Amino acid sequence: MYNAGAKYNIGARFAREDAFNMAEAENKIELDWDALEVGETFEKFEYLLTREMIDTYRKGVMDPEASFPTIAHKVDVRQYNDRYTDAGSVNARCAFHCYNPPEAGKKLTVTAWIADKYLRRGKNYIVTEAVSVDEDGKLIDRVITHELKQPSEVGKKWGG
């Protein structure tokens, strides 16, 4: 479990992981959309939500009562990108469902998976879903992201 304590933040952790992941790029699987299985799950991500993280967020958005967003929205595609390599993607649609505010001092676990894949107008899309729960099993949020997996197709209908 990652403890985002006093001198660390999740963004810094992701930056360190990005450097590490670049070195491990050879271990990634080239995405085969036809072989991609709906229901495939990714490694869980756990972190301790601290009071400092909440306070820093509230200061950043200049709202002392702002609800802290979890990182489920980063984990859904991040875990995918840790496993697969592809030509990139375009976010076609994203839905955030917030159920309960996260509490400082609680461990949060984010689980992500391939929720669906579909072909629309000759273009491949995948749907990733991520769910955050706290250490007591309380549902915090759910993020559903639809991605166009052929970014070169963007703008073609306008002559791009």
Backbone as ProteinMPNN parsed JSONL, in Angstrom:
{"seq_chain_A": "MYNAGAKYNIGARFAREDAFNMAEAENKIELDWDALEVGETFEKFEYLLTREMIDTYRKGVMDPEASFPTIAHKVDVRQYNDRYTDAGSVNARCAFHCYNPPEAGKKLTVTAWIADKYLRRGKNYIVTEAVSVDEDGKLIDRVITHELKQPSEVGKKWGG", "coords_chain_A": {"N_chain_A": [[0.852, -1.182, 0.0], [0.494, 2.236, -0.727], [1.564, 5.065, 1.001], [0.592, 8.205, 1.024], [2.082, 10.416, 2.377], [3.382, 13.128, 4.427], [5.494, 14.37, 2.873], [5.051, 13.499, 0.336], [3.16, 13.066, -2.653], [0.413, 11.93, -4.658], [0.743, 12.568, -7.344], [3.537, 12.867, -7.523], [4.304, 10.275, -7.032], [3.246, 9.006, -9.284], [4.862, 10.213, -11.214], [7.399, 9.163, -10.589], [6.839, 6.476, -11.052], [6.259, 6.6, -13.776], [8.792, 7.054, -14.914], [10.036, 4.668, -14.227], [8.34, 2.89, -15.577], [8.851, 3.508, -18.236], [11.285, 2.306, -18.661], [10.473, -0.279, -18.602], [9.006, -0.731, -20.856], [9.25, -2.648, -22.841], [8.048, -4.871, -21.813], [5.369, -4.568, -22.094], [2.189, -5.357, -23.568], [1.255, -5.435, -26.941], [-1.665, -3.887, -27.944], [-4.348, -5.832, -28.948], [-7.215, -5.382, -30.274], [-9.287, -7.115, -31.05], [-8.723, -9.417, -29.577], [-8.879, -8.523, -27.0], [-10.341, -8.904, -23.849], [-13.515, -8.442, -22.481], [-14.136, -7.686, -19.148], [-11.64, -8.219, -18.207], [-9.42, -7.71, -15.579], [-7.46, -5.28, -13.776], [-4.417, -4.628, -11.928], [-4.93, -3.913, -8.512], [-5.04, -0.696, -6.908], [-3.847, 0.859, -4.074], [-4.087, 3.316, -1.517], [-3.363, 5.55, 1.196], [-5.514, 7.928, 2.339], [-4.802, 11.072, 3.369], [-5.184, 13.705, 5.843], [-3.693, 15.901, 5.134], [-3.592, 15.659, 2.334], [-6.248, 16.188, 1.671], [-6.52, 18.815, 2.7], [-4.588, 20.174, 1.152], [-5.674, 19.884, -1.391], [-8.101, 21.321, -1.057], [-7.085, 23.869, -0.572], [-5.872, 24.331, -3.036], [-8.065, 24.474, -4.795], [-9.305, 26.579, -3.744], [-11.449, 26.381, -1.923], [-12.673, 25.831, 1.094], [-14.401, 23.828, 1.874], [-14.485, 21.905, -0.047], [-15.096, 18.742, -1.53], [-12.916, 16.005, -1.492], [-11.54, 14.632, -4.398], [-11.264, 11.238, -5.384], [-8.666, 9.117, -6.726], [-9.599, 7.451, -8.672], [-10.26, 8.108, -11.275], [-7.814, 8.375, -12.514], [-6.674, 5.906, -12.261], [-8.156, 4.054, -13.749], [-7.447, 4.233, -16.532], [-4.706, 4.328, -16.247], [-3.804, 1.851, -15.199], [-4.46, 0.244, -17.341], [-2.704, 1.342, -19.263], [-0.302, 0.6, -18.124], [-0.183, -2.063, -18.714], [-0.704, -2.424, -21.48], [0.396, -1.428, -24.781], [-0.287, 0.925, -27.311], [-1.603, 2.763, -30.144], [-2.404, 5.051, -28.956], [-5.107, 7.084, -27.647], [-8.372, 8.615, -27.682], [-10.347, 10.404, -25.504], [-13.591, 9.641, -25.477], [-15.905, 9.731, -24.006], [-16.847, 10.227, -20.623], [-17.864, 9.297, -17.392], [-18.564, 10.237, -14.099], [-19.405, 8.969, -11.024], [-20.325, 9.781, -7.9], [-20.533, 8.573, -4.666], [-20.094, 8.433, -1.821], [-18.376, 10.62, 0.422], [-14.821, 10.47, 0.668], [-12.906, 9.588, 3.604], [-10.464, 11.117, 5.672], [-7.533, 9.409, 6.713], [-8.333, 6.897, 6.067], [-7.779, 3.895, 4.242], [-7.852, 3.666, 0.778], [-9.027, 1.685, -1.88], [-8.646, 1.039, -5.251], [-10.165, -0.49, -7.916], [-9.898, -1.608, -11.214], [-11.127, -2.321, -14.538], [-11.695, -3.804, -17.822], [-14.611, -2.848, -19.076], [-16.213, -2.938, -21.313], [-16.213, -3.272, -24.902], [-16.503, -1.917, -28.144], [-17.591, -1.487, -31.543], [-18.015, 1.276, -33.518], [-19.226, 3.03, -36.219], [-17.134, 1.996, -37.734], [-14.942, 2.277, -36.087], [-12.805, 1.443, -33.352], [-13.586, 1.099, -29.928], [-12.9, 1.159, -26.415], [-14.073, 0.478, -23.117], [-13.29, 1.462, -19.97], [-13.546, 0.846, -16.49], [-13.525, 2.029, -13.176], [-13.539, 1.569, -9.679], [-13.729, 2.963, -6.475], [-13.261, 2.05, -3.116], [-13.468, 2.328, 0.454], [-11.513, 1.27, 3.345], [-13.415, 0.041, 4.893], [-15.135, -1.011, 3.118], [-16.951, 0.712, 2.045], [-18.559, 2.195, -0.682], [-17.078, 4.597, -2.666], [-16.642, 6.005, -5.162], [-17.284, 5.764, -8.741], [-15.925, 5.438, -11.928], [-16.339, 5.731, -15.349], [-14.97, 5.275, -18.453], [-14.925, 5.93, -21.881], [-13.014, 5.159, -24.639], [-11.718, 6.08, -27.769], [-9.833, 4.06, -29.753], [-8.343, 4.613, -31.975], [-6.724, 7.122, -32.6], [-5.878, 8.517, -34.857], [-8.062, 8.799, -36.439], [-9.541, 10.947, -35.622], [-10.981, 13.959, -36.542], [-11.064, 13.391, -39.249], [-13.56, 13.419, -40.511], [-13.912, 16.066, -40.899], [-12.121, 16.693, -42.748], [-9.547, 16.544, -41.815]], "CA_chain_A": [[0.0, 0.0, 0.0], [1.217, 3.494, -0.809], [1.163, 6.061, 1.99], [0.859, 9.547, 0.502], [2.275, 11.162, 3.613], [3.696, 14.547, 4.511], [6.35, 14.916, 1.825], [4.768, 12.827, -0.918], [1.798, 13.164, -3.163], [0.133, 10.911, -5.664], [1.356, 13.001, -8.598], [4.959, 12.543, -7.465], [4.431, 8.822, -7.176], [3.03, 8.673, -10.681], [6.037, 10.653, -11.963], [8.435, 8.152, -10.369], [6.42, 5.255, -11.74], [6.379, 6.81, -15.21], [10.194, 6.835, -15.262], [10.249, 3.223, -14.121], [7.574, 2.21, -16.621], [9.501, 3.708, -19.522], [12.319, 1.286, -18.751], [9.83, -1.583, -18.724], [8.087, -0.676, -21.996], [9.331, -3.877, -23.625], [7.202, -5.884, -21.189], [3.961, -4.296, -22.373], [1.551, -6.136, -24.624], [0.649, -4.631, -28.006], [-3.11, -4.078, -27.883], [-5.075, -6.509, -30.018], [-8.596, -5.072, -29.907], [-10.124, -8.306, -31.234], [-8.434, -10.389, -28.516], [-9.127, -7.908, -25.694], [-11.492, -9.536, -23.215], [-14.349, -7.684, -21.552], [-14.047, -8.285, -17.822], [-10.241, -8.297, -17.785], [-9.174, -6.806, -14.454], [-6.105, -4.768, -13.622], [-3.89, -4.637, -10.57], [-5.558, -2.939, -7.61], [-4.194, 0.395, -6.432], [-4.256, 1.241, -2.72], [-3.371, 4.441, -0.922], [-3.924, 6.108, 2.419], [-5.944, 9.314, 2.161], [-4.407, 11.82, 4.564], [-5.774, 15.03, 6.06], [-2.887, 16.838, 4.35], [-4.025, 15.581, 0.936], [-7.53, 16.894, 1.589], [-6.267, 20.243, 2.911], [-3.864, 20.691, -0.014], [-6.658, 19.972, -2.468], [-9.017, 22.431, -0.772], [-6.342, 25.118, -0.782], [-5.661, 24.467, -4.477], [-9.303, 24.877, -5.473], [-9.769, 27.749, -2.995], [-12.752, 26.072, -1.347], [-12.375, 25.109, 2.329], [-15.358, 22.736, 2.084], [-14.511, 21.049, -1.239], [-14.933, 17.3, -1.356], [-11.689, 15.51, -2.122], [-11.796, 13.601, -5.406], [-10.334, 10.121, -5.323], [-7.889, 9.016, -7.954], [-10.136, 6.401, -9.546], [-10.248, 8.577, -12.659], [-6.482, 8.163, -13.068], [-6.313, 4.499, -12.199], [-8.803, 3.232, -14.778], [-6.624, 4.181, -17.734], [-3.3, 4.119, -15.883], [-3.531, 0.418, -15.097], [-4.498, -0.227, -18.73], [-1.465, 1.77, -19.918], [0.809, -0.169, -17.569], [-0.204, -3.407, -19.298], [-0.759, -2.427, -22.94], [0.888, -0.329, -25.595], [-1.137, 1.078, -28.489], [-1.376, 4.004, -30.891], [-2.974, 6.155, -28.199], [-6.563, 7.077, -27.587], [-9.072, 9.877, -27.491], [-11.438, 10.237, -24.553], [-14.847, 9.887, -26.179], [-16.954, 10.0, -23.014], [-16.452, 9.837, -19.273], [-18.903, 9.544, -16.389], [-18.129, 10.123, -12.709], [-20.511, 8.761, -10.091], [-19.809, 9.94, -6.539], [-21.514, 7.999, -3.745], [-19.797, 8.831, -0.442], [-17.102, 11.34, 0.504], [-13.764, 9.707, 1.329], [-12.534, 10.113, 4.915], [-9.033, 11.144, 5.979], [-7.08, 8.321, 7.564], [-8.825, 5.613, 5.559], [-7.13, 3.337, 3.063], [-8.745, 3.537, -0.372], [-8.624, 0.688, -2.867], [-9.249, 1.276, -6.559], [-10.148, -1.652, -8.795], [-10.248, -1.202, -12.575], [-11.268, -3.425, -15.481], [-12.285, -3.528, -19.127], [-16.047, -3.043, -18.888], [-16.866, -3.195, -22.595], [-15.553, -2.816, -26.126], [-17.514, -1.884, -29.201], [-17.235, -0.916, -32.832], [-19.016, 2.255, -33.939], [-18.817, 3.712, -37.46], [-15.854, 1.451, -38.177], [-13.866, 2.649, -35.16], [-12.739, 0.629, -32.138], [-13.666, 1.771, -28.631], [-12.91, 0.336, -25.213], [-14.648, 1.127, -21.945], [-12.68, 1.051, -18.71], [-14.316, 1.252, -15.323], [-12.771, 1.953, -11.924], [-14.362, 1.761, -8.49], [-12.989, 3.19, -5.227], [-13.923, 1.723, -1.854], [-12.566, 2.542, 1.584], [-11.127, 0.048, 4.056], [-14.615, -0.572, 5.464], [-15.954, -1.506, 2.018], [-17.917, 1.735, 1.625], [-18.369, 2.644, -2.054], [-16.759, 6.027, -2.736], [-16.978, 6.511, -6.492], [-17.172, 4.894, -9.915], [-15.567, 6.223, -13.105], [-16.487, 4.944, -16.573], [-14.328, 6.025, -19.526], [-14.981, 5.371, -23.233], [-11.875, 5.666, -25.4], [-11.515, 5.73, -29.17], [-8.479, 3.523, -29.805], [-7.724, 4.973, -33.246], [-6.69, 8.586, -32.549], [-5.657, 9.106, -36.183], [-9.371, 8.989, -37.063], [-10.136, 12.199, -35.156], [-10.908, 15.068, -37.486], [-11.168, 12.984, -40.655], [-14.835, 13.809, -41.11], [-13.816, 17.494, -41.216], [-11.047, 16.852, -43.723], [-8.257, 16.588, -41.11]], "C_chain_A": [[0.888, 1.234, 0.0], [0.679, 4.452, 0.233], [1.561, 7.431, 1.462], [0.976, 10.493, 1.684], [2.751, 12.577, 3.402], [4.5, 15.079, 3.335], [6.064, 14.317, 0.459], [3.344, 13.115, -1.356], [1.624, 12.166, -4.291], [0.76, 11.291, -6.999], [2.834, 12.671, -8.645], [5.169, 11.047, -7.63], [4.251, 8.431, -8.625], [4.233, 9.084, -11.521], [7.169, 9.645, -11.809], [8.089, 6.869, -11.107], [6.548, 5.409, -13.248], [7.809, 6.564, -15.67], [10.517, 5.345, -15.237], [9.559, 2.495, -15.263], [8.189, 2.385, -17.999], [10.568, 2.636, -19.739], [11.722, -0.096, -18.973], [8.891, -1.658, -19.929], [8.1, -1.962, -22.811], [8.409, -4.961, -23.078], [5.714, -5.666, -21.458], [3.481, -5.123, -23.561], [0.988, -5.167, -25.659], [-0.85, -4.93, -28.015], [-3.626, -4.76, -29.146], [-6.549, -6.355, -29.655], [-9.494, -6.297, -30.016], [-9.932, -9.311, -30.103], [-8.719, -9.834, -27.119], [-10.417, -8.462, -25.095], [-12.215, -8.59, -22.264], [-14.32, -8.425, -20.219], [-12.622, -8.43, -17.324], [-9.992, -7.27, -16.684], [-7.708, -6.414, -14.401], [-5.698, -4.823, -12.161], [-4.577, -3.559, -9.733], [-4.536, -1.889, -7.195], [-4.725, 0.821, -5.075], [-3.438, 2.438, -2.257], [-4.108, 4.917, 0.317], [-4.262, 7.568, 2.162], [-5.65, 10.068, 3.45], [-5.149, 13.151, 4.655], [-5.011, 16.056, 5.228], [-3.298, 16.829, 2.872], [-5.327, 16.351, 0.742], [-7.318, 18.399, 1.722], [-5.562, 20.876, 1.715], [-4.811, 20.854, -1.197], [-7.582, 21.17, -2.255], [-8.344, 23.784, -0.963], [-6.18, 25.377, -2.281], [-6.896, 24.923, -5.227], [-9.961, 26.068, -4.786], [-11.189, 27.57, -2.468], [-12.522, 25.234, -0.095], [-13.322, 23.944, 2.623], [-15.373, 21.732, 0.925], [-14.321, 19.583, -0.878], [-13.7, 16.848, -2.123], [-12.038, 14.462, -3.167], [-10.808, 12.453, -5.221], [-9.574, 10.057, -6.636], [-8.393, 7.922, -8.877], [-10.07, 6.822, -11.007], [-8.875, 8.45, -13.294], [-6.168, 6.678, -13.18], [-6.956, 3.686, -13.311], [-7.944, 3.13, -16.028], [-5.153, 3.93, -17.411], [-2.956, 2.633, -15.829], [-3.566, -0.226, -16.484], [-3.169, 0.091, -19.409], [-0.234, 1.074, -19.357], [0.909, -1.548, -18.221], [-0.062, -3.394, -20.815], [-0.034, -1.236, -23.552], [-0.001, -0.279, -26.846], [-0.828, 2.41, -29.148], [-1.897, 5.234, -30.16], [-4.486, 6.079, -28.214], [-7.085, 8.492, -27.438], [-10.226, 9.593, -26.539], [-12.734, 10.628, -25.253], [-15.981, 10.249, -25.227], [-16.441, 9.535, -21.662], [-17.577, 10.201, -18.309], [-18.324, 9.299, -15.006], [-19.374, 9.992, -11.839], [-19.929, 8.793, -8.682], [-20.886, 9.503, -5.551], [-21.325, 8.471, -2.31], [-18.482, 9.594, -0.418], [-16.05, 10.468, 1.186], [-13.373, 10.382, 2.643], [-11.027, 10.047, 5.107], [-8.7, 10.005, 6.932], [-7.541, 6.949, 7.114], [-8.011, 5.192, 4.334], [-8.188, 3.21, 1.974], [-8.163, 2.51, -1.338], [-9.39, 0.952, -4.149], [-9.062, 0.017, -7.402], [-10.624, -1.201, -10.169], [-10.3, -2.424, -13.488], [-11.779, -2.92, -16.817], [-13.769, -3.857, -19.01], [-16.766, -3.389, -20.191], [-15.907, -2.825, -23.71], [-16.612, -2.852, -27.205], [-16.945, -1.221, -30.44], [-18.36, 0.024, -33.231], [-18.459, 3.022, -35.138], [-17.42, 3.276, -37.91], [-14.677, 1.758, -37.265], [-13.973, 1.824, -33.878], [-12.765, 1.497, -30.883], [-13.5, 0.732, -27.524], [-13.511, 1.167, -24.085], [-13.926, 0.572, -20.727], [-13.542, 1.581, -17.578], [-13.431, 1.09, -14.1], [-13.706, 2.292, -10.772], [-13.44, 1.942, -7.293], [-13.861, 2.791, -4.051], [-12.942, 2.016, -0.728], [-12.329, 1.218, 2.303], [-12.302, -0.664, 4.714], [-15.543, -1.136, 4.391], [-16.99, -0.515, 1.526], [-17.568, 2.219, 0.215], [-18.173, 4.156, -2.07], [-17.17, 6.59, -4.097], [-16.781, 5.446, -7.553], [-16.904, 5.811, -11.105], [-15.623, 5.301, -14.319], [-15.969, 5.797, -17.73], [-14.424, 5.262, -20.841], [-13.838, 6.004, -24.019], [-11.901, 5.159, -26.836], [-10.065, 5.281, -29.291], [-7.794, 3.756, -31.142], [-7.659, 6.498, -33.329], [-6.459, 9.245, -33.906], [-6.967, 9.375, -36.916], [-10.017, 10.326, -36.694], [-9.931, 13.289, -36.204], [-11.062, 14.676, -38.94], [-12.478, 13.425, -41.291], [-14.869, 15.298, -41.444], [-12.672, 17.765, -42.195], [-9.668, 16.912, -43.098], [-7.428, 15.367, -41.306]], "O_chain_A": [[1.925, 1.257, 0.664], [-0.534, 4.634, 0.341], [2.743, 7.776, 1.454], [0.068, 11.28, 1.953], [2.553, 13.16, 2.337], [4.198, 16.166, 2.844], [6.785, 14.609, -0.496], [2.455, 13.371, -0.544], [2.601, 11.626, -4.81], [1.259, 10.421, -7.713], [3.342, 12.243, -9.681], [6.11, 10.613, -8.295], [5.012, 7.617, -9.149], [4.594, 8.369, -12.457], [7.832, 9.306, -12.789], [8.958, 6.248, -11.72], [6.907, 4.453, -13.935], [8.023, 5.933, -16.706], [11.193, 4.833, -16.128], [10.133, 1.581, -15.853], [8.063, 1.502, -18.847], [10.737, 2.125, -20.846], [12.4, -0.99, -19.481], [8.063, -2.566, -20.007], [7.087, -2.332, -23.406], [8.03, -5.876, -23.81], [4.89, -6.501, -21.083], [4.259, -5.525, -24.426], [0.324, -4.192, -25.306], [-1.255, -6.09, -28.087], [-3.367, -4.312, -30.263], [-7.072, -7.104, -28.829], [-10.368, -6.502, -29.173], [-10.884, -9.986, -29.711], [-8.793, -10.598, -26.156], [-11.456, -8.484, -25.754], [-11.609, -8.012, -21.362], [-14.464, -9.646, -20.176], [-12.404, -8.731, -16.15], [-10.317, -6.093, -16.843], [-6.836, -7.117, -14.911], [-6.525, -5.037, -11.274], [-4.779, -2.435, -10.192], [-3.335, -2.153, -7.139], [-5.913, 1.111, -4.932], [-2.252, 2.556, -2.565], [-5.313, 4.713, 0.464], [-3.386, 8.357, 1.806], [-6.192, 9.736, 4.504], [-5.675, 13.652, 3.661], [-5.613, 16.977, 4.676], [-3.345, 17.882, 2.236], [-5.485, 17.079, -0.238], [-7.875, 19.175, 0.945], [-5.9, 21.989, 1.311], [-4.75, 21.851, -1.916], [-7.815, 21.946, -3.181], [-8.96, 24.729, -1.456], [-6.334, 26.509, -2.739], [-6.791, 25.679, -6.194], [-11.036, 26.514, -5.189], [-12.019, 28.476, -2.551], [-12.208, 24.048, -0.199], [-13.062, 23.156, 3.532], [-16.188, 20.809, 0.919], [-13.496, 19.234, -0.034], [-13.474, 17.261, -3.261], [-12.752, 13.505, -2.868], [-9.634, 12.687, -4.932], [-9.816, 10.851, -7.546], [-7.672, 7.506, -9.783], [-9.848, 5.987, -11.883], [-8.78, 8.419, -14.521], [-5.469, 6.254, -14.101], [-6.359, 2.715, -13.778], [-7.735, 2.028, -16.534], [-4.432, 3.369, -18.236], [-1.928, 2.212, -16.357], [-2.789, -1.137, -16.766], [-2.573, -0.773, -20.052], [0.78, 0.97, -20.047], [1.992, -2.131, -18.266], [0.619, -4.249, -21.381], [0.125, -0.188, -22.926], [-0.412, -1.315, -27.367], [0.107, 3.104, -28.749], [-1.836, 6.342, -30.692], [-5.069, 5.125, -28.729], [-6.351, 9.425, -27.115], [-10.993, 8.652, -26.745], [-12.949, 11.795, -25.581], [-16.902, 10.979, -25.592], [-15.69, 8.564, -21.572], [-18.165, 11.279, -18.401], [-17.674, 8.282, -14.765], [-20.285, 10.816, -11.917], [-19.131, 7.93, -8.316], [-22.012, 9.998, -5.59], [-22.289, 8.865, -1.654], [-17.561, 9.253, -1.16], [-16.349, 9.798, 2.174], [-13.492, 11.599, 2.781], [-10.387, 9.056, 4.755], [-9.473, 9.678, 7.833], [-7.174, 5.943, 7.72], [-7.614, 6.018, 3.512], [-9.285, 2.708, 2.217], [-6.956, 2.477, -1.577], [-10.615, 1.072, -4.146], [-7.946, -0.473, -7.576], [-11.628, -0.498, -10.285], [-9.619, -3.423, -13.255], [-12.233, -1.783, -16.944], [-14.138, -5.022, -18.862], [-17.803, -4.053, -20.176], [-14.907, -2.144, -23.482], [-17.505, -3.7, -27.193], [-15.953, -0.494, -30.385], [-19.523, -0.377, -33.28], [-17.367, 3.588, -35.079], [-16.632, 4.084, -38.401], [-13.528, 1.52, -37.639], [-15.066, 1.544, -33.385], [-12.055, 2.499, -30.79], [-13.904, -0.421, -27.672], [-13.46, 2.397, -24.102], [-13.943, -0.634, -20.479], [-14.181, 2.627, -17.696], [-12.674, 0.125, -13.998], [-14.55, 3.182, -10.876], [-12.49, 1.181, -7.109], [-15.04, 3.139, -3.987], [-11.729, 1.961, -0.927], [-12.872, 0.181, 1.92], [-12.201, -1.842, 5.056], [-16.606, -1.674, 4.702], [-17.822, -0.854, 0.683], [-16.43, 2.604, -0.053], [-19.001, 4.903, -1.549], [-17.952, 7.537, -4.173], [-16.201, 4.388, -7.311], [-17.569, 6.833, -11.273], [-15.029, 4.223, -14.318], [-16.46, 6.901, -17.964], [-14.053, 4.091, -20.914], [-13.705, 7.227, -24.064], [-12.083, 3.967, -27.086], [-9.156, 6.045, -28.965], [-6.758, 3.149, -31.413], [-8.45, 7.109, -34.047], [-6.806, 10.412, -34.089], [-6.981, 10.102, -37.909], [-10.935, 10.783, -37.376], [-8.817, 13.497, -36.686], [-11.182, 15.553, -39.795], [-12.513, 13.766, -42.474], [-15.744, 15.749, -42.182], [-12.305, 18.915, -42.438], [-8.707, 17.289, -43.767], [-6.324, 15.278, -40.769]]}, "name": "protein", "num_of_chains": 1, "seq": "MYNAGAKYNIGARFAREDAFNMAEAENKIELDWDALEVGETFEKFEYLLTREMIDTYRKGVMDPEASFPTIAHKVDVRQYNDRYTDAGSVNARCAFHCYNPPEAGKKLTVTAWIADKYLRRGKNYIVTEAVSVDEDGKLIDRVITHELKQPSEVGKKWGG"}
